[in-house]
Amino acid sequence: MKYEELIVLSIYHALMNKGVDKITKEEINKNLEVPPKQEMGDYAFPCFLLAKELKKSPFQIAQELRLKIHHEYIEHVEAVGPYLNFFFSKQKTGEEIVLEALHLKEKYGSLAIGNSENITIDLSSPNIAKPFSMGHLRSTVIGNALANIMEKCGFTPIKINHIGDWGTQFGKLITAYKLWGSEEKVKADPIKELLALYVRFHEEAKLTTELEDKGRFWFKRLEDGDQEALSLWRWFRDESLKEFERIYELLGMEFHSYNGEAFYNNKMDAVVEQLEKKKLLTESEGAMVVSLEEYESPPCLIKKSDGATLYATRDLAAAFYRKSEYDFAKALYVVGGEQSLHFKQVFQVLKKMGYEWSKDMHHIPFGMMLKDGKKMSTRKGKVVLLEEVLQKAIKLATHNIEERNLNLAKKDEVAKMVGVGSVIFHDLKNYRLNDVEFSLEAMLTFEGETGPYVQYTYARGCSILRKGPTKAMPSSSYKAFEDDKAWAVLSLLMKFEIVIGQAYEQFDPSKIAKYIIDLAQAFNKYYGSVRILEQDEQQPARLQLVEAVTIVLKEGLRLLGINAPEQM
C-alpha cells in the first residue's frame, strides 16, 4: 500500500467509525497536503471539508479524529488548529521505502495507468533548410521527457518528428538558390549556406517586391510536381535531415516517425471531401471555412480563395492518419504557445465532425527561448545554433571535470553526458509555459539547481557505494533512519511516484527536475552530517539508503532524457 493511500484510508475509516459516509476517499485524497516544513509532519489534512457534514468546527473535528487514527506505520497524529498532521514511523516506513527501491530498481515509482496503450507525441519538428536552433530545443526536450514519463506510467509512446518540409518558404529558397546559390557551397556546408540564402532573400525582398512573386511562382511549381523544383526540394531535405540526425545523436534521441508536412500532401483532399459530405464547409470571402461559432472560436480556414490548403487541413489529415495507424489513447502536440488557437480549432473541427477521440488530443504549449530577453529569429539571422551550444557545453564540462578530477577515466564520455545534460536540464527545470533565458554559464555550474549538480550528487552516491562493503547486508536495526536528515531523504523517496503522477497529469517534466534537485540537496545535507561508512550495526542501512538515492536520481535524470555518470 502506498503511503498517501494509507493516510487517506486511515481518515476514511475514522470517519466511517463516526458514522460519516458521505465523504469519499477521492475527496480526502484531493484535500491531502504536504506540509511546507518537515517538523509539521509528512502529510496534513485540513478538516474544513468535514465541518458542514459533522456540524462542528474544523478545530474540534481535528481533535476528535486524532484519537481515532491508529496504524503501525503512523507514529503519531497531531491536531494543529483545523489540521491533522501525520507523522510516519521513521524506522518502519524507512525500511519499507528503501527495500522497495532496492528491489524494483529502475521500475521504482512506475504507475500502472496506461495498459500499454499508444500515445502519439508530436515533437521537435525543425524546418528543412534551416539550422537546428536553440528555439527548437524546447519542443524536443519537453516532448522527449513526456514520452519517457508516459512510458513510466504504462503507456507506449510514439514519437513523431513532424518535419517542416513544405510551404511557401521553399519557393523563396529555390528562388534564392537560383539567383545567388552555388552547388559547391551548399554541398560543403548545407545548412549554413541555405540559411544565408534564406536571410538574403528576406533582405532583398524589402527592396525588390517582385522577389515575393518569384517565391510564390516557384512554390506553385513545386506543388504542381515540377521536376526541377522537386529535385531541389529533395536535395535541401536530405541534406537537412543528415544535419538533424547528428544533433539528435548528440542529444541521445530517436524517433518512431519522420513523417513531415509533405507526407500529408495527398491526404488532405479526403479531409475536404469529408467536411463537404458532413455539410460543415461554408464560404467566407472566397475561402472555405468551418464555422466554430458554438465554441466561441473564429472560423477555421480549410482552403484559401486560390484553392490552397492550410495548416489546419494538414493537421486534420495528420490526426486521421495517426488515429488509423496507431489507434492512440492520447495524442500530444508539443508545440509553442503561439499555436494555441490553431490546435484549439483543429480539435473543435474534429469534435464537430463527430469524432469522440478529439477529446483525447492535447496541445502542450511552452514559452519561448530568449536571448538577451528577445525571441530568437531565423529570418533575421539572429539565431543561436543548438549544435554549437552543445559542443560549447561539452567543452566547458571537460574543463570543469579536469579542474576537479584530472585522472577521471572515460573523461570525454562523462563530459558529453554532463555538457548535453546541462543544456537539457536548464530547459526542463523551468515550468514549460515560462520563457527560458539562454545562459551557458548558468547551465554548467556544479552548484545550485543545475543538471551537473544532480549528476555530481549521483556520482558521489556511487563513490560511497564503491568504498563500502562489496554487498551491504540487510540491517537488523534501522535506527539509522531516525535521524532527521535521513528522514528528509526518505520522505522524498516516498513521494517519487506521486511526483511522476503529477508530471503525467499536468504534462510537466519540471515536476521531476525540481524533485531530483530537492532529493540531491537533501542527500548532500545527509552526507555532510552523517558518517555513512562508519563501521557499526547501522552501516548497512545507511548504505541501503545511499543506494536507493542513486536509483531514484538516475531514474529521474533518465526520465528527463539525461545520462548519469558514475564518476565525475
C-alpha positions as CSV (number, residue, x, y, z in Angstrom):
1,M,0.0,0.0,0.0
2,K,1.3,3.4,-0.9
3,Y,1.8,5.9,1.9
4,E,-0.6,8.6,0.6
5,E,-3.2,6.0,0.2
6,L,-2.5,4.7,3.8
7,I,-3.3,8.2,5.2
8,V,-6.5,8.5,3.0
9,L,-7.8,5.1,4.3
10,S,-6.9,6.0,7.9
11,I,-9.0,9.2,7.7
12,Y,-11.8,7.4,5.7
13,H,-12.1,4.6,8.3
14,A,-12.0,7.1,11.2
15,L,-14.9,9.0,9.6
16,M,-16.9,5.7,9.0
17,N,-16.5,4.9,12.7
18,K,-18.0,8.3,13.4
19,G,-20.9,7.5,11.1
20,V,-19.8,9.8,8.3
21,D,-20.2,8.0,5.0
22,K,-20.8,10.9,2.5
23,I,-17.1,11.9,2.3
24,T,-15.4,9.8,-0.4
25,K,-11.8,8.6,-0.5
26,E,-11.3,10.7,-3.6
27,E,-12.3,13.9,-1.8
28,I,-10.0,13.1,1.1
29,N,-7.1,12.4,-1.3
30,K,-7.8,15.7,-3.2
31,N,-7.5,17.7,0.0
32,L,-4.4,15.9,1.4
33,E,-1.4,18.3,1.6
34,V,2.3,18.0,2.1
35,P,3.3,20.5,4.9
36,P,5.8,23.2,4.0
37,K,8.2,22.2,6.8
38,Q,9.4,18.7,7.8
39,E,8.7,19.3,11.5
40,M,5.0,19.8,10.7
41,G,4.7,16.2,9.6
42,D,4.7,14.1,6.4
43,Y,1.1,14.8,5.4
44,A,-1.6,17.1,6.5
45,F,-5.3,17.0,6.2
46,P,-7.5,20.2,6.6
47,C,-10.8,19.4,8.3
48,F,-12.8,22.3,6.7
49,L,-14.3,19.8,4.3
50,L,-16.0,18.0,7.2
51,A,-17.4,21.0,9.1
52,K,-20.7,21.1,7.3
53,E,-21.3,17.3,7.5
54,L,-20.4,17.0,11.2
55,K,-21.8,20.4,12.2
56,K,-18.7,21.1,14.2
57,S,-15.8,23.5,13.9
58,P,-12.7,22.2,11.9
59,F,-10.7,22.6,15.1
60,Q,-12.9,20.3,17.1
61,I,-13.1,17.8,14.3
62,A,-9.3,17.6,14.1
63,Q,-9.1,17.0,17.9
64,E,-11.7,14.2,17.8
65,L,-10.3,12.4,14.6
66,R,-6.8,12.5,16.0
67,L,-7.8,9.9,18.7
68,K,-9.5,7.6,16.1
69,I,-6.5,7.1,13.8
70,H,-4.1,4.2,14.5
71,H,-1.8,2.4,12.1
72,E,1.5,0.6,12.6
73,Y,3.2,2.9,10.0
74,I,1.8,6.1,11.6
75,E,3.9,7.0,14.7
76,H,1.5,9.8,15.8
77,V,-1.1,12.3,14.6
78,E,-1.2,15.9,15.8
79,A,-4.2,18.2,15.7
80,V,-2.8,21.7,14.9
81,G,-5.7,24.1,14.6
82,P,-8.0,22.8,11.8
83,Y,-5.3,20.5,10.5
84,L,-4.5,16.8,11.2
85,N,-0.7,16.4,10.8
86,F,0.5,12.8,10.2
87,F,4.0,11.6,11.2
88,F,5.2,8.2,9.9
89,S,7.3,5.8,11.9
90,K,10.7,6.6,10.5
91,Q,12.2,3.2,11.1
92,K,9.4,1.0,9.8
93,T,8.4,3.2,6.9
94,G,12.0,4.0,6.0
95,E,12.9,0.3,5.9
96,E,10.0,-0.4,3.5
97,I,10.8,2.5,1.2
98,V,14.5,1.6,0.9
99,L,13.8,-2.2,0.4
100,E,11.2,-1.4,-2.2
101,A,13.6,0.9,-4.2
102,L,16.4,-1.7,-4.0
103,H,14.0,-4.5,-5.1
104,L,12.4,-2.6,-8.0
105,K,15.5,-0.6,-9.1
106,E,14.6,1.5,-12.2
107,K,11.0,0.4,-12.0
108,Y,10.6,2.2,-8.7
109,G,7.9,4.9,-9.0
110,S,6.3,3.3,-12.0
111,L,2.5,3.7,-12.4
112,A,0.1,1.2,-13.9
113,I,-2.1,3.7,-15.7
114,G,-1.6,3.2,-19.4
115,N,-2.2,-0.6,-20.0
116,S,0.4,-0.3,-22.9
117,E,-2.0,1.9,-24.9
118,N,-0.3,4.2,-27.6
119,I,0.3,7.9,-27.1
120,T,1.5,9.8,-30.1
121,I,3.7,12.7,-29.3
122,D,4.3,15.4,-32.0
123,L,7.6,17.0,-31.0
124,S,10.8,18.7,-32.2
125,S,9.7,19.4,-35.8
126,P,12.6,21.6,-37.1
127,N,12.3,23.2,-40.5
128,I,14.1,21.8,-43.5
129,A,16.9,24.0,-44.9
130,K,17.1,26.0,-41.6
131,P,19.6,25.4,-38.8
132,F,18.5,23.5,-35.7
133,S,18.4,26.4,-33.4
134,M,18.1,26.8,-29.6
135,G,14.5,27.7,-30.4
136,H,13.8,24.1,-31.3
137,L,15.3,22.7,-28.2
138,R,12.2,23.2,-26.0
139,S,9.8,21.1,-28.2
140,T,12.5,18.5,-28.5
141,V,13.4,18.0,-24.8
142,I,9.9,18.6,-23.4
143,G,8.4,16.1,-25.9
144,N,11.1,13.5,-25.2
145,A,10.7,13.8,-21.4
146,L,6.9,13.5,-21.8
147,A,7.5,10.3,-23.8
148,N,9.6,8.9,-21.0
149,I,7.1,9.9,-18.4
150,M,4.2,8.3,-20.4
151,E,6.2,5.1,-20.7
152,K,6.9,5.2,-16.9
153,C,3.1,5.4,-16.4
154,G,2.5,2.3,-18.5
155,F,1.8,3.8,-22.0
156,T,3.6,3.1,-25.3
157,P,4.9,6.4,-26.5
158,I,5.2,7.0,-30.3
159,K,7.5,10.0,-31.0
160,I,6.6,11.7,-34.3
161,N,9.0,14.3,-35.7
162,H,6.7,16.3,-37.9
163,I,9.4,17.9,-40.0
164,G,8.6,21.3,-41.5
165,D,9.4,20.2,-45.1
166,W,6.7,22.0,-47.1
167,G,5.4,25.5,-47.5
168,T,5.9,28.9,-49.3
169,Q,9.4,29.2,-47.7
170,F,10.6,26.5,-50.2
171,G,9.5,28.7,-53.1
172,K,11.6,31.5,-51.6
173,L,14.6,29.2,-51.0
174,I,14.5,27.8,-54.6
175,T,14.3,31.4,-55.9
176,A,17.3,32.5,-53.7
177,Y,19.3,29.4,-54.8
178,K,18.6,30.0,-58.5
179,L,19.6,33.7,-58.2
180,W,22.7,33.6,-55.9
181,G,23.3,29.9,-54.9
182,S,26.3,27.7,-55.5
183,E,26.1,23.9,-55.6
184,E,29.6,23.7,-54.4
185,K,29.0,25.9,-51.4
186,V,25.7,24.1,-50.5
187,K,27.4,20.7,-50.6
188,A,30.3,22.0,-48.5
189,D,28.1,23.4,-45.7
190,P,24.4,22.8,-46.5
191,I,22.6,24.4,-43.6
192,K,24.9,27.4,-43.2
193,E,24.7,28.2,-46.9
194,L,20.9,27.6,-47.2
195,L,20.3,29.8,-44.1
196,A,22.4,32.6,-45.7
197,L,20.3,32.3,-48.9
198,Y,17.1,32.4,-46.9
199,V,18.2,35.5,-44.9
200,R,19.4,37.2,-48.1
201,F,16.0,36.6,-49.8
202,H,14.2,38.5,-47.0
203,E,16.7,41.3,-47.0
204,E,16.5,41.7,-50.8
205,A,12.7,41.4,-50.8
206,K,12.5,44.6,-48.7
207,L,14.0,46.4,-51.8
208,T,12.5,44.3,-54.6
209,T,8.8,43.4,-54.3
210,E,9.0,41.1,-57.4
211,L,11.0,38.6,-55.3
212,E,8.0,37.6,-53.3
213,D,6.1,36.9,-56.6
214,K,9.0,34.7,-57.8
215,G,8.9,32.8,-54.5
216,R,5.2,32.2,-54.9
217,F,5.8,31.1,-58.5
218,W,8.4,28.5,-57.6
219,F,6.3,27.1,-54.7
220,K,3.4,26.7,-57.1
221,R,5.7,24.8,-59.5
222,L,6.8,22.6,-56.5
223,E,3.1,21.9,-55.6
224,D,2.4,21.1,-59.3
225,G,5.2,18.5,-59.3
226,D,7.7,20.4,-61.4
227,Q,10.8,18.1,-61.7
228,E,13.4,20.9,-61.2
229,A,11.6,22.3,-58.1
230,L,11.1,18.8,-56.7
231,S,14.7,17.9,-57.2
232,L,16.0,21.0,-55.4
233,W,13.4,20.4,-52.6
234,R,14.6,16.8,-52.1
235,W,18.2,17.8,-52.0
236,F,17.5,20.5,-49.4
237,R,15.5,18.0,-47.3
238,D,18.1,15.2,-47.5
239,E,21.0,17.5,-46.5
240,S,19.0,18.9,-43.6
241,L,18.0,15.5,-42.2
242,K,21.6,14.4,-42.2
243,E,22.4,17.5,-40.1
244,F,19.5,16.9,-37.8
245,E,20.4,13.3,-37.2
246,R,23.9,14.3,-36.0
247,I,22.2,16.7,-33.4
248,Y,19.7,14.0,-32.3
249,E,22.6,11.6,-31.8
250,L,24.3,14.2,-29.5
251,L,21.1,14.6,-27.6
252,G,20.6,10.8,-27.4
253,M,17.2,10.9,-29.0
254,E,15.4,8.7,-31.5
255,F,12.0,9.0,-33.2
256,H,9.5,6.4,-34.5
257,S,8.5,8.6,-37.5
258,Y,9.8,11.5,-39.5
259,N,6.6,12.0,-41.5
260,G,6.5,15.7,-42.0
261,E,4.2,18.2,-43.7
262,A,4.9,16.9,-47.2
263,F,3.8,13.4,-46.2
264,Y,0.2,14.6,-45.9
265,N,0.0,16.4,-49.3
266,N,-2.0,13.5,-50.8
267,K,-4.2,13.0,-47.7
268,M,-5.8,16.5,-47.5
269,D,-8.4,16.1,-50.3
270,A,-10.1,13.3,-48.3
271,V,-10.4,15.7,-45.3
272,V,-12.1,18.4,-47.5
273,E,-14.4,15.8,-49.0
274,Q,-15.4,14.6,-45.6
275,L,-16.1,18.1,-44.4
276,E,-18.2,18.7,-47.5
277,K,-20.1,15.5,-47.0
278,K,-20.9,16.5,-43.4
279,K,-22.0,19.9,-44.7
280,L,-19.6,21.7,-42.4
281,L,-17.8,23.8,-45.1
282,T,-19.0,27.4,-45.7
283,E,-17.7,30.1,-47.9
284,S,-16.2,33.2,-46.4
285,E,-14.6,35.9,-48.7
286,G,-13.8,33.3,-51.3
287,A,-12.2,30.9,-48.8
288,M,-13.7,27.7,-47.4
289,V,-14.0,27.6,-43.6
290,V,-15.6,25.6,-40.8
291,S,-17.7,27.8,-38.5
292,L,-16.8,27.3,-34.8
293,E,-19.3,29.9,-33.5
294,E,-20.8,27.5,-31.0
295,Y,-17.3,27.1,-29.4
296,E,-16.8,30.9,-29.4
297,S,-13.8,30.5,-31.7
298,P,-13.1,32.2,-35.0
299,P,-13.8,30.1,-38.2
300,C,-11.2,27.5,-39.1
301,L,-9.7,28.1,-42.5
302,I,-9.6,24.9,-44.6
303,K,-9.0,26.2,-48.1
304,K,-7.7,29.6,-49.3
305,S,-9.5,31.5,-52.1
306,D,-6.9,30.2,-54.6
307,G,-7.7,26.6,-53.5
308,A,-4.5,26.1,-51.5
309,T,-4.9,24.1,-48.3
310,L,-3.7,25.4,-44.9
311,Y,-2.0,24.1,-41.8
312,A,-5.4,23.2,-40.3
313,T,-6.2,20.9,-43.3
314,R,-2.8,19.3,-42.9
315,D,-3.1,18.7,-39.2
316,L,-6.6,17.3,-39.6
317,A,-5.2,14.8,-42.2
318,A,-2.3,14.0,-39.8
319,A,-4.9,13.4,-36.9
320,F,-6.9,10.9,-39.1
321,Y,-3.7,9.2,-40.2
322,R,-2.3,8.8,-36.7
323,K,-5.6,7.6,-35.3
324,S,-5.8,5.0,-38.1
325,E,-2.1,4.0,-37.9
326,Y,-1.6,4.0,-34.1
327,D,-5.1,4.0,-32.5
328,F,-3.8,6.4,-29.9
329,A,-5.3,6.7,-26.4
330,K,-4.0,10.3,-26.3
331,A,-2.3,12.5,-28.9
332,L,0.0,15.2,-27.7
333,Y,1.3,18.2,-29.7
334,V,4.4,19.7,-28.1
335,V,4.3,23.0,-30.0
336,G,4.9,26.6,-28.9
337,G,2.2,28.6,-27.1
338,E,1.6,30.9,-30.2
339,Q,-0.1,27.9,-31.9
340,S,-2.7,27.5,-29.1
341,L,-5.7,28.9,-31.2
342,H,-4.7,26.7,-34.2
343,F,-4.8,23.5,-32.2
344,K,-7.9,24.5,-30.3
345,Q,-9.6,25.0,-33.7
346,V,-8.3,21.7,-35.1
347,F,-9.7,19.8,-32.1
348,Q,-13.0,21.6,-32.3
349,V,-13.4,20.8,-36.0
350,L,-12.8,17.1,-35.2
351,K,-15.4,17.3,-32.4
352,K,-17.9,19.0,-34.8
353,M,-17.2,16.2,-37.3
354,G,-18.4,13.7,-34.6
355,Y,-15.1,12.1,-33.6
356,E,-15.2,11.4,-29.9
357,W,-11.5,10.8,-29.8
358,S,-10.9,14.5,-30.3
359,K,-11.2,14.8,-26.5
360,D,-8.0,12.7,-26.2
361,M,-6.0,15.3,-28.1
362,H,-3.9,17.8,-26.2
363,H,-1.8,20.8,-27.2
364,I,1.2,21.0,-24.9
365,P,2.3,24.7,-25.2
366,F,5.5,26.1,-23.9
367,G,7.2,29.5,-23.6
368,M,10.0,30.9,-25.8
369,M,13.7,30.5,-25.6
370,L,15.1,34.0,-25.3
371,K,18.5,35.6,-26.0
372,D,19.1,38.8,-24.1
373,G,15.3,38.9,-23.4
374,K,14.3,38.7,-27.0
375,K,13.0,35.9,-29.2
376,M,15.5,34.2,-31.5
377,S,14.6,34.7,-35.2
378,T,15.9,32.6,-38.1
379,R,14.5,35.1,-40.7
380,K,16.6,37.9,-39.3
381,G,19.7,35.7,-38.9
382,K,19.6,36.2,-35.1
383,V,19.9,32.6,-34.1
384,V,21.9,30.5,-31.7
385,L,22.7,27.1,-33.2
386,L,21.9,24.2,-30.9
387,E,24.9,22.1,-32.1
388,E,27.3,24.9,-31.3
389,V,25.8,25.3,-27.8
390,L,26.0,21.5,-27.2
391,Q,29.7,21.5,-28.3
392,K,30.5,24.5,-26.1
393,A,28.7,22.9,-23.2
394,I,30.8,19.7,-23.7
395,K,34.0,21.7,-23.9
396,L,33.2,23.7,-20.7
397,A,32.2,20.4,-18.9
398,T,35.6,18.9,-19.9
399,H,37.3,22.0,-18.4
400,N,35.3,21.7,-15.2
401,I,36.0,18.0,-14.9
402,E,39.7,18.4,-15.4
403,E,39.8,21.0,-12.6
404,R,38.1,18.6,-10.2
405,N,39.4,15.1,-11.4
406,L,42.3,15.1,-13.8
407,N,42.7,11.3,-13.8
408,L,39.0,10.5,-14.5
409,A,38.5,7.5,-16.7
410,K,36.3,8.0,-19.8
411,K,36.7,11.8,-19.4
412,D,35.3,12.6,-22.9
413,E,32.2,10.3,-22.4
414,V,31.5,11.9,-19.0
415,A,32.0,15.4,-20.4
416,K,29.4,14.7,-23.1
417,M,26.9,13.4,-20.5
418,V,27.5,16.5,-18.3
419,G,27.5,19.1,-21.2
420,V,24.5,17.8,-23.0
421,G,22.7,17.0,-19.7
422,S,23.3,20.6,-18.5
423,V,21.6,22.1,-21.6
424,I,18.6,19.7,-21.3
425,F,18.2,20.2,-17.5
426,H,18.4,24.0,-17.8
427,D,15.3,23.9,-20.0
428,L,13.3,21.2,-18.1
429,K,13.7,22.7,-14.6
430,N,11.5,25.6,-15.8
431,Y,7.7,25.2,-15.9
432,R,7.1,24.7,-19.6
433,L,4.8,27.8,-20.0
434,N,7.6,30.1,-18.8
435,D,10.1,31.7,-21.2
436,V,13.7,30.5,-20.7
437,E,16.6,32.8,-20.9
438,F,19.6,31.2,-22.7
439,S,22.7,31.2,-20.5
440,L,25.5,28.7,-21.0
441,E,27.3,29.8,-17.8
442,A,24.1,29.2,-15.7
443,M,23.6,25.8,-17.2
444,L,27.1,24.4,-16.4
445,T,27.7,25.3,-12.8
446,F,28.1,22.4,-10.4
447,E,26.2,24.3,-7.7
448,G,22.6,25.3,-7.4
449,E,19.7,24.0,-9.5
450,T,21.6,22.5,-12.4
451,G,22.0,19.2,-14.2
452,P,25.7,18.9,-13.3
453,Y,24.7,19.3,-9.6
454,V,22.3,16.3,-9.7
455,Q,24.8,14.3,-11.8
456,Y,27.6,15.1,-9.3
457,T,25.4,14.0,-6.4
458,Y,24.6,10.7,-8.2
459,A,28.3,10.1,-8.8
460,R,29.0,10.9,-5.1
461,G,26.5,8.3,-4.1
462,C,28.1,5.7,-6.4
463,S,31.5,6.6,-5.0
464,I,30.3,5.9,-1.4
465,L,28.9,2.5,-2.5
466,R,32.2,1.6,-4.1
467,K,34.0,2.4,-0.8
468,G,31.5,0.4,1.3
469,P,31.4,-3.4,1.7
470,T,31.0,-5.3,-1.6
471,K,27.5,-6.3,-0.5
472,A,25.6,-4.3,2.0
473,M,24.0,-6.9,4.3
474,P,20.4,-6.3,5.5
475,S,20.5,-4.4,8.8
476,S,18.9,-5.8,11.9
477,S,18.3,-2.3,13.1
478,Y,17.0,0.6,11.0
479,K,17.6,3.1,13.8
480,A,19.8,4.9,11.3
481,F,16.6,6.3,9.7
482,E,15.5,8.0,13.0
483,D,18.0,10.7,12.0
484,D,16.1,13.9,10.8
485,K,18.4,14.3,7.8
486,A,18.0,10.7,6.9
487,W,14.2,11.0,7.1
488,A,14.3,14.2,5.0
489,V,15.8,12.0,2.2
490,L,13.4,9.0,2.9
491,S,10.3,11.2,2.8
492,L,11.3,12.4,-0.6
493,L,12.0,8.9,-1.9
494,M,8.5,8.0,-0.7
495,K,7.0,10.7,-2.9
496,F,8.7,9.8,-6.2
497,E,5.6,8.0,-7.5
498,I,3.4,11.0,-6.6
499,V,5.7,13.4,-8.5
500,I,5.6,11.1,-11.6
501,G,1.8,11.1,-11.4
502,Q,1.7,14.9,-11.2
503,A,4.2,15.2,-14.1
504,Y,1.9,12.9,-16.2
505,E,-1.4,14.6,-15.3
506,Q,0.0,18.1,-15.9
507,F,2.3,17.2,-18.8
508,D,5.0,18.9,-16.8
509,P,8.6,17.5,-16.7
510,S,9.7,20.3,-14.4
511,K,8.0,18.4,-11.6
512,I,10.6,15.7,-11.9
513,A,13.5,18.2,-12.4
514,K,12.6,20.1,-9.2
515,Y,12.1,16.8,-7.3
516,I,15.5,15.4,-8.1
517,I,17.1,18.8,-7.2
518,D,15.3,18.6,-3.8
519,L,16.4,15.0,-3.4
520,A,20.0,15.8,-4.3
521,Q,20.1,18.7,-1.8
522,A,18.6,16.6,1.0
523,F,21.1,13.8,0.3
524,N,24.0,16.2,0.3
525,K,22.9,17.6,3.7
526,Y,22.7,14.0,5.0
527,Y,26.1,13.2,3.5
528,G,27.6,16.3,5.2
529,S,26.2,15.4,8.7
530,V,26.4,11.6,8.9
531,R,29.4,9.3,8.8
532,I,27.9,6.9,6.3
533,L,30.8,4.5,6.1
534,E,31.4,4.2,9.8
535,Q,31.5,0.5,10.7
536,D,28.7,-0.1,13.1
537,E,25.4,-2.0,13.1
538,Q,23.7,0.8,11.3
539,Q,26.1,1.0,8.4
540,P,24.2,-1.4,6.1
541,A,21.0,0.6,6.5
542,R,22.9,3.8,5.7
543,L,24.4,2.2,2.6
544,Q,21.0,0.9,1.5
545,L,19.7,4.5,1.8
546,V,22.5,5.7,-0.4
547,E,21.8,3.0,-3.0
548,A,18.1,3.9,-3.0
549,V,19.0,7.6,-3.7
550,T,21.3,6.6,-6.6
551,I,18.5,4.5,-8.1
552,V,16.0,7.4,-8.0
553,L,18.4,10.1,-9.1
554,K,19.5,8.0,-12.1
555,E,15.9,7.3,-13.0
556,G,14.8,10.9,-12.5
557,L,17.6,12.0,-14.9
558,R,16.7,9.3,-17.4
559,L,13.0,10.5,-17.5
560,L,14.3,13.9,-18.4
561,G,16.5,12.4,-21.2
562,I,19.8,12.8,-19.3
563,N,22.5,10.3,-18.6
564,A,24.0,9.8,-15.2
565,P,27.8,9.2,-15.0
566,E,29.0,7.0,-12.1
567,Q,32.2,9.1,-11.8
568,M,32.9,12.8,-12.2
